[in-house]
Amino acid sequence: MLPSLAQLVGRTNPDPNTLSVNTVGPNTKIIKVKQPWADALVTGKKDVENRTWPITADCGEDSPMWFLVASSKAKPTAALMRDYEQLLDRQYPYGRPFVDVPSDFAYGAIIGLVRLRGCYKSWNSIWYNTPDIAWVVDAAYEFQEPIPMDPQDRMQTQGSLGSGERARFGYVDLVRAQVAKLV
C-alpha cells in the first residue's frame, strides 16, 4: 500500500526524541545519490534506496542507522526524469501536491539526513528494483541549506563524513549546524 501524503509529511517532520546534533559524527556514512532520487529520499517521497551492496557489512533487517545523502553534480537526463515522473504518478494516482523542477534541485551538495530501517533482500514499494538490496528509509530530513561538497573531495559513491582525508573539509560541524536547525 502506498503512503498517504499525511504519512509522507509526518516522515519529514523532525522528531527531537530521535534526531539530535549528536546523531551525526565523523563516522556517519555519506552516500552520493543522483538527482532526482536524492531529493526524493530526503523529502520523504522515496522510501527505498536501491544498491547492489549493503551500507555496512552487518546491515540486515531491522538494523537502523543514520546516513547522509549527497547529491551528485550530474543533472538528470530527460529519460531519467520521465522514469521518476512515472514512479511519482504511480505513488500519487490522484495527483501530486508538489511539482519537482530539476533546476531547483541541489547538485554536488550534502542535502539531508535519513534513517535507514535496515537492508532487505526485497521490499514492497514502487521504489524497489529487483534484485537490488533495499535500503529502507523510515525517517527523512531535508536540510534548509545544502552543504556544498568541497571541490577537492573526490568521493565517488560512499564514505564517512569526517574520518580520514574528509575530516579536513569540516563537514561534521556544517552538518551538525543544519541538524540543529531541524531540531
URWORA-V230809 format. One record per residue. N is the residue number from 1. PSI is psi as a letter, one per 20 degrees, with the letter a starting at -180 (999 if undefined). BURIAL is I if it has 16 or more other ideal C-beta (glycine too) atoms within 10 Angstrom, else O. Layout:
BEGIN
n->N psi->PSI burial->BURIAL
n->N psi->PSI burial->BURIAL
END
This chain:
BEGIN
n->1 psi->p burial->O
n->2 psi->q burial->O
n->3 psi->q burial->O
n->4 psi->r burial->O
n->5 psi->g burial->O
n->6 psi->h burial->O
n->7 psi->g burial->O
n->8 psi->g burial->I
n->9 psi->h burial->O
n->10 psi->h burial->O
n->11 psi->h burial->I
n->12 psi->i burial->I
n->13 psi->p burial->O
n->14 psi->q burial->I
n->15 psi->o burial->O
n->16 psi->i burial->O
n->17 psi->i burial->O
n->18 psi->i burial->O
n->19 psi->p burial->I
n->20 psi->r burial->O
n->21 psi->h burial->I
n->22 psi->i burial->O
n->23 psi->h burial->I
n->24 psi->p burial->I
n->25 psi->a burial->O
n->26 psi->h burial->O
n->27 psi->j burial->O
n->28 psi->p burial->I
n->29 psi->q burial->I
n->30 psi->p burial->I
n->31 psi->p burial->I
n->32 psi->p burial->I
n->33 psi->p burial->I
n->34 psi->q burial->I
n->35 psi->q burial->I
n->36 psi->i burial->I
n->37 psi->h burial->I
n->38 psi->g burial->I
n->39 psi->g burial->I
n->40 psi->h burial->I
n->41 psi->g burial->I
n->42 psi->i burial->I
n->43 psi->i burial->I
n->44 psi->j burial->I
n->45 psi->h burial->I
n->46 psi->p burial->I
n->47 psi->j burial->I
n->48 psi->p burial->I
n->49 psi->p burial->I
n->50 psi->p burial->I
n->51 psi->r burial->I
n->52 psi->j burial->O
n->53 psi->q burial->O
n->54 psi->q burial->I
n->55 psi->h burial->I
n->56 psi->r burial->O
n->57 psi->h burial->O
n->58 psi->j burial->O
n->59 psi->p burial->I
n->60 psi->a burial->O
n->61 psi->q burial->O
n->62 psi->l burial->O
n->63 psi->m burial->O
n->64 psi->q burial->O
n->65 psi->r burial->I
n->66 psi->q burial->I
n->67 psi->q burial->I
n->68 psi->q burial->I
n->69 psi->p burial->I
n->70 psi->p burial->I
n->71 psi->q burial->I
n->72 psi->r burial->I
n->73 psi->h burial->O
n->74 psi->p burial->O
n->75 psi->q burial->O
n->76 psi->q burial->I
n->77 psi->r burial->O
n->78 psi->h burial->O
n->79 psi->g burial->O
n->80 psi->g burial->I
n->81 psi->h burial->O
n->82 psi->g burial->O
n->83 psi->g burial->O
n->84 psi->g burial->I
n->85 psi->h burial->O
n->86 psi->g burial->O
n->87 psi->g burial->I
n->88 psi->h burial->I
n->89 psi->h burial->O
n->90 psi->h burial->O
n->91 psi->h burial->I
n->92 psi->m burial->I
n->93 psi->i burial->O
n->94 psi->j burial->O
n->95 psi->q burial->O
n->96 psi->q burial->O
n->97 psi->j burial->O
n->98 psi->r burial->O
n->99 psi->p burial->O
n->100 psi->p burial->I
n->101 psi->o burial->O
n->102 psi->h burial->I
n->103 psi->i burial->O
n->104 psi->i burial->O
n->105 psi->q burial->I
n->106 psi->p burial->I
n->107 psi->p burial->I
n->108 psi->k burial->I
n->109 psi->q burial->I
n->110 psi->o burial->I
n->111 psi->i burial->I
n->112 psi->r burial->I
n->113 psi->p burial->I
n->114 psi->q burial->I
n->115 psi->p burial->I
n->116 psi->p burial->I
n->117 psi->h burial->I
n->118 psi->r burial->I
n->119 psi->p burial->I
n->120 psi->q burial->I
n->121 psi->h burial->O
n->122 psi->r burial->O
n->123 psi->q burial->I
n->124 psi->n burial->O
n->125 psi->q burial->I
n->126 psi->i burial->O
n->127 psi->i burial->I
n->128 psi->p burial->I
n->129 psi->o burial->O
n->130 psi->p burial->O
n->131 psi->k burial->O
n->132 psi->r burial->I
n->133 psi->p burial->I
n->134 psi->o burial->I
n->135 psi->o burial->I
n->136 psi->p burial->I
n->137 psi->p burial->I
n->138 psi->j burial->O
n->139 psi->p burial->I
n->140 psi->p burial->I
n->141 psi->o burial->I
n->142 psi->p burial->I
n->143 psi->q burial->I
n->144 psi->h burial->O
n->145 psi->o burial->O
n->146 psi->q burial->I
n->147 psi->o burial->I
n->148 psi->p burial->O
n->149 psi->p burial->I
n->150 psi->p burial->O
n->151 psi->h burial->O
n->152 psi->i burial->O
n->153 psi->o burial->I
n->154 psi->k burial->O
n->155 psi->p burial->I
n->156 psi->g burial->O
n->157 psi->g burial->O
n->158 psi->r burial->O
n->159 psi->a burial->I
n->160 psi->q burial->I
n->161 psi->g burial->I
n->162 psi->k burial->I
n->163 psi->q burial->O
n->164 psi->c burial->O
n->165 psi->h burial->O
n->166 psi->h burial->I
n->167 psi->h burial->O
n->168 psi->i burial->O
n->169 psi->i burial->I
n->170 psi->k burial->O
n->171 psi->h burial->I
n->172 psi->g burial->I
n->173 psi->h burial->O
n->174 psi->g burial->I
n->175 psi->g burial->I
n->176 psi->h burial->I
n->177 psi->h burial->O
n->178 psi->h burial->I
n->179 psi->h burial->I
n->180 psi->h burial->O
n->181 psi->h burial->O
n->182 psi->h burial->I
n->183 psi->999 burial->O
END
